[in-house]
Amino acid sequence: MFLSKAQFFKLVSIFIWSVFQFNCRQQINLPEGDKDNGGLFLPEKFEAVVVADSIGNARHIAVNDNGDIYIKLTAAKQDSGNVAIRDVNKDGKADVIAYFGDYKTEIGYGPTSMRIYNGYIYFSTGSTVYRQKLTKGNLVPDSETEVVLTDDTPSGHIANTLAFDDSGNMYVNFGSLTDNCQVEDRTPLSPGQYPCPEFTEHAGIWKFDANKTNQTQKDGVRYATGLRDGIAMDWNHATNSLYVVQHGRDDLHRIWPELYSEWESAVLPAEEFFEVKEGMNGGWPYYYFDQMQKKRKVSPEYLGVDLSDVGELVEPIIGFPGHWGPNDLFFYRGDQFPDRYKNGAFIAFIGGGRRAPYPIAGFVVCFVPYINGKFSKNYEIFADGFVGESYNDGVGPAAYRPMGIDMGPDGSLYVSEMKKGKTWRIMYKGDKDDFSESQLDKMEARKALTHIRYPHKINDNLALRMADEGQKIYNTNCAACHQADGNGDVRFPSLVESDWVSGDKSKLIKVVLEGLDGPIIVNGKPFEGVMPKQDFLSDEDIAKVLSYIRLNFNNKSSGIRSSDVRKVRKGLMDKV
């Protein structure tokens, strides 16, 4: 059958009009972004709408194929550790928010993972991976909660983040027990253990049958090792392989003051982005990656140790600045964003401490393009603005801490944050075929901001702004957990108007000298974390920092003298 010229042009016109109508419908179906994009800075033509706010300390997020949103909480709210969200009228805002999850949420081990796989929603605490069958049409799953995996030895770091491949396998991160496998964890000058005894059950990734219940770690296969804590983890369907962005070790200056300056400790070591294939070794704890010199170095704990048996190590794709806190990874598979984003990696950096006396940094969502079958060696700032005004150029805390990433059925990107439980939906509103690299210029310029750039060795040294010696000691040794403003976070108790701080000073001194391990109640709230002992501090320095704490943060107690510390220290030594 042959078409006349008129018929041919008519068919072409119909086709063009159909494509135009489809694109228009796609744009019409996207809700309007908030006028200020919910406080976010995004590349040009991208918009964001706040879906929900103040839902609890949100961790990872999973979006179902009907647009329903599920979020894992750090700790239970309304007696439940999971949140379900539905946008009924399609305006981008939550219309229904429901809490669910009849399982134990361990204090200090609540935050881990949430994924949707094969019709089930999988979620985990530090000790257990659960799943529930999702029923079509139901927002809240009403099926039995099944135990998929139990870990009897929760790690010292946040564990049990999940990823799933296309062959029925579940990958689970088991974080390390220690910072860098020292004989005495986080203790100055303590050597590293060789070989590190943690590898049999920790510091790596294990592979399990995703469809089997009541498993233990022995049912899995160690898939990769030498990873301190690969919290940010996702399966890349384009390369058919697993990837992680792992947290680097801490405190190079505090533990090895003769080898590393405070500045080096603030920016090193890198947070490493790896492709993970079976048998992979990331190098922890024997090596770390220096992103500025772009090479791997022997960790100070292992200088002089024969490491010839460690084996072949995998080089990272990118080394991000130290202590940014990578907590989620997602490979974009949608069609809404311009084609350059296809199969690229979005990484949520929650923002980290351990940078004193320099400002804490991170608090961004980065993007790594996938070009011609390879990942770029450079990263872009995709979403910024989480620090808010409270950050105050590094002096105060960030307003929000980006945590989880997932994609909706229309290709929108969803981001959850941990501090207040705010969730954003990010959409592209331009013509993706006309995308230009110039739309990224303003985001590239944001790399000069305090929370992103490498700090200036003098101008960004916060200690130089602090006349009080106790405050300097506090910011070096305490602020990473208890925060610069003393408010702590979900895992670490607040020092503001604290009964522990303003109470018996001998008890407070013992906490510093001996550390804490186990459940405690602070101002009526339960905590179960680990505080390393700080007995390496001199009596005078302990007196200074505790006096600073007791005279600040709305505490109105008396100061502490070095003789007070000396007396308590002697009493503890006499008991040994």
TAFENGI-V444654 format. One record per backbone hydrogen bond with DSSP energy under -1.0 kcal/mol. CO is the residue of the C=O (numbers start at 1). NH is the residue of the N-H. Records with the same first field share a line. If there is no record, write none. Layout:
BEGIN
CO = NH  NH
END
This chain:
BEGIN
4 = 8
5 = 9
6 = 10
7 = 11
8 = 12
9 = 13
10 = 14
11 = 15
12 = 16
13 = 17
14 = 18
15 = 19
16 = 20
17 = 21
18 = 22
19 = 23
20 = 24
21 = 25
22 = 26
23 = 27
24 = 28
25 = 29
34 = 37
36 = 39
37 = 40
41 = 384
43 = 46
45 = 429
47 = 427
48 = 34
49 = 425
51 = 94
52 = 423
56 = 58
57 = 74
60 = 72
62 = 70
64 = 67
68 = 64
69 = 85
70 = 62
71 = 83
72 = 59
77 = 80
80 = 77
81 = 73
82 = 100
83 = 71
84 = 98
85 = 69
86 = 95  96
96 = 86
98 = 84
100 = 82
101 = 103
106 = 109
109 = 126
113 = 124
115 = 122
117 = 120
119 = 134
120 = 117
121 = 132
122 = 115
123 = 130
127 = 151
128 = 125
129 = 148  149
130 = 123
131 = 146
132 = 121
135 = 138
146 = 131
147 = 214
148 = 215
149 = 129
161 = 173
163 = 171
168 = 210
169 = 165
170 = 208
171 = 163
172 = 206
173 = 160
174 = 204
181 = 193
184 = 187
187 = 190
191 = 183
198 = 201  202
203 = 227
204 = 174
205 = 223  224
206 = 172
207 = 221
208 = 170
209 = 212
215 = 150
216 = 219
217 = 220
221 = 207
223 = 279
224 = 205
225 = 282
226 = 284
228 = 176
229 = 231  247
232 = 245
234 = 243
236 = 240  241
241 = 236
242 = 276
243 = 234
244 = 274
245 = 232
251 = 255
252 = 256
255 = 189
256 = 259  260
261 = 265
262 = 266
263 = 267
264 = 268
267 = 322
271 = 320
272 = 246
273 = 317
274 = 244
276 = 242
277 = 280
280 = 225
281 = 314
283 = 287
286 = 299
288 = 297
289 = 270
290 = 294  295
295 = 290
297 = 288
299 = 302
300 = 303
301 = 192
302 = 305
307 = 310
318 = 273
320 = 271
324 = 351
325 = 350
328 = 348
330 = 346
332 = 343
338 = 341
339 = 342
341 = 344
344 = 332
345 = 368
346 = 330
347 = 366
348 = 327  328
355 = 358
357 = 462
361 = 352
364 = 349
365 = 382  383
366 = 347
367 = 380
368 = 345
369 = 376
371 = 374
374 = 371
380 = 367
383 = 365
384 = 41
386 = 400
387 = 399
389 = 392
391 = 396
392 = 395
401 = 418
404 = 416
406 = 414
408 = 411
412 = 408
413 = 426
414 = 406
415 = 424
416 = 403
421 = 55
422 = 417
423 = 51  52
424 = 415
425 = 49
426 = 413
427 = 47
431 = 434
432 = 435
436 = 439
437 = 440
438 = 441
439 = 44
440 = 444
441 = 445
444 = 447
445 = 448
446 = 449
449 = 452  453
451 = 362
456 = 460
458 = 461
460 = 462
461 = 464
462 = 465
463 = 466
468 = 472
469 = 473
470 = 474
471 = 475
472 = 476
473 = 477
474 = 478  479
478 = 481  482
479 = 483
482 = 488
483 = 486
486 = 495
492 = 489
495 = 498
498 = 502
504 = 508
505 = 509
506 = 510
507 = 511
508 = 512
509 = 513
510 = 514
511 = 515
512 = 534
516 = 531
520 = 527
522 = 525
525 = 522
527 = 520
529 = 518
531 = 516
534 = 537
538 = 542
539 = 543
540 = 544
541 = 545
542 = 546
543 = 547
544 = 548
545 = 549
546 = 550
547 = 551
550 = 557
552 = 555
553 = 497
561 = 565
562 = 566
563 = 567
564 = 568
565 = 569
566 = 570
567 = 571
568 = 572
569 = 573
570 = 574
END
